[in-house]
Amino acid sequence: MQGVQFLLAISLAFTFASASDPSPLQDFCVALKDAKNDAVFVNGKFCKDPKLVTPEDFFFSGLNVPGNTSNRLGSKVTSVNVEQIPGLNTLGVSLARIDYAPYGLNSPLIHHRATGILVLLQGTLYVGFVTSNPDNRLISKVLYPGDVFVFPAGLIHFHFNIGKTNAVAITGLSSQNPGVITIADSVFGSNPLINPDVLSKAFKLDKNLVTQLQSRL
Ligand SMILES: *[C@@H]1O[C@H](CO)[C@@H](O)[C@H](O)[C@H]1NC(C)=O
């Protein structure tokens, strides 16, 4: 009996430590935009009747089109996740195209539900991620076309185009809905704002500088 309980505990531990979306128990579960009743479905989305599924449910077109990088950061992420392809529901993967103008930045950010694997198609990127406490070690690299780099789930990471030309990358993500936390926006641009005393103390910054940062974001 104790052996059974031990095995159960181990299998539960592995279930909760799972680093990506749970495996589906059916071939597919094409997401429905609106469920008929107003129930809340906790994980993933309601499924379409498999008999009504069409090829379009598994299809997206247009990832050959460059994203518009005319913005403050000079980068644009074009996401292809369960919102764009309902057939991705419960399958645990998604994709993004990222365009970078010269010196364009994909800001320090976190995908809290997904590991990313990026392939650089064009340009030169300085990329990296920072390990968790207590080491906070920066693992970084300069990438050239054809190079692949991995960003472990939940860690702060960035991509910076250090070249004089546009750059293009494709990232695979281990969730149908990876989630994004942009550090600058979350910390200094929350709604409502975090009390500046908190950030002043945490970042060892003058309170005026904190409010200045908050007003910019
Ligand atoms: C790109 O975005 C900028 C800023 O929003 C806009 O002015 C411009 O028209 C856009 N360009 C294209 C090709 O959509």
PDBQT file of the ligand as one rigid body, heavy atoms in Angstrom, charges set to zero:
ROOT
HETATM    1  C1  LIG A 301       3.765  50.968 -39.757  1.00  0.00    +0.000 C 
HETATM    2  O1  LIG A 301       3.403  51.570 -38.524  1.00  0.00    +0.000 OA
HETATM    3  C2  LIG A 301       3.503  52.994 -38.535  1.00  0.00    +0.000 C 
HETATM    4  C3  LIG A 301       3.291  53.473 -37.117  1.00  0.00    +0.000 C 
HETATM    5  O2  LIG A 301       2.105  52.955 -36.566  1.00  0.00    +0.000 OA
HETATM    6  C4  LIG A 301       2.514  53.552 -39.538  1.00  0.00    +0.000 C 
HETATM    7  O3  LIG A 301       2.610  54.951 -39.568  1.00  0.00    +0.000 OA
HETATM    8  C5  LIG A 301       2.828  52.966 -40.910  1.00  0.00    +0.000 C 
HETATM    9  O4  LIG A 301       1.843  53.376 -41.839  1.00  0.00    +0.000 OA
HETATM   10  C6  LIG A 301       2.859  51.447 -40.880  1.00  0.00    +0.000 C 
HETATM   11  N1  LIG A 301       3.335  50.939 -42.145  1.00  0.00    +0.000 N 
HETATM   12  C7  LIG A 301       2.705  49.981 -42.810  1.00  0.00    +0.000 C 
HETATM   13  C8  LIG A 301       3.360  49.551 -44.082  1.00  0.00    +0.000 C 
HETATM   14  O5  LIG A 301       1.669  49.488 -42.428  1.00  0.00    +0.000 OA
ENDROOT
TORSDOF 0
